[in-house]
Structure formats: structure tokens, C-alpha cells
């Protein structure tokens, strides 16, 4: 398992921007910042993904739609849990009354 980087977010941003601007090769940047090239490219991918998400705007944010849908499903599940509980109680009552009359 690799070690965690001690770089601040500002230093990480600068490393990624230097990579994107092609100011220096990834090998030299990773050596300068004391990280692996794999880490540098992972940061680049995360940086670009976050930027893309920000450009979607409030209408196109999948996260908002997902959260809203999760809330709806949780309410539906709670309603079903309540119905199951009521049916379980009714079933027990019926079993007791049927058992006593036999």
C-alpha cells in the first residue's frame, strides 16, 4: 500500500494544471512533487471529472436526481414495512383465534 501525499490541495491543483498545460513531462512533475505518475494521473482524472460535474448545472446534475429518487424509494419502503407489520400482527391474531377454536 502506498503512502499518502503530504501535498496541500493547492499544490495538487498546481501539479495537475502543470500537467494539463504540458509545461513539463509527467515524469518530471511526479519527481518534483514526490508522487508517482499514477497518482498524478489519478488527480488529473478527478480534477477533470469534478470540472465536468460543475458544468452540468443544477438541471443536469445526476446527483440531485439520484438523491431525490433515493428519498422517494425510502418513503415507499417505509410504507411497505408498515403494511408488512400490520399484516404480521393480523396473521398472529388469526392464528391464535383459529388455534383456540380447534
BELJORA-V957172 format. One line per field, one symbol per residue. psi: psi as a letter, one per 30 degrees, with the letter a starting at -180 (. if undefined). burial: 1 if it has 24 or more other C-alpha atoms within 12 Angstrom, else 0. A space follows every 10 residues. Layout:
# BELJORA-V957172
psi: ???
burial: ???
This chain:
# BELJORA-V957172
psi: kllkkgklee eeeeeeeeee fhelleeeee eefhlleeee eeeeeeeeee eeeefelfeg jeeeeeeeee eeeeeeeeee eeeeeeeeee eeeeeeeeef f.
burial: 0000000000 0101110110 0000010011 0010100011 1011000000 0000000000 0000000000 0000000000 0000000000 0000000000 00
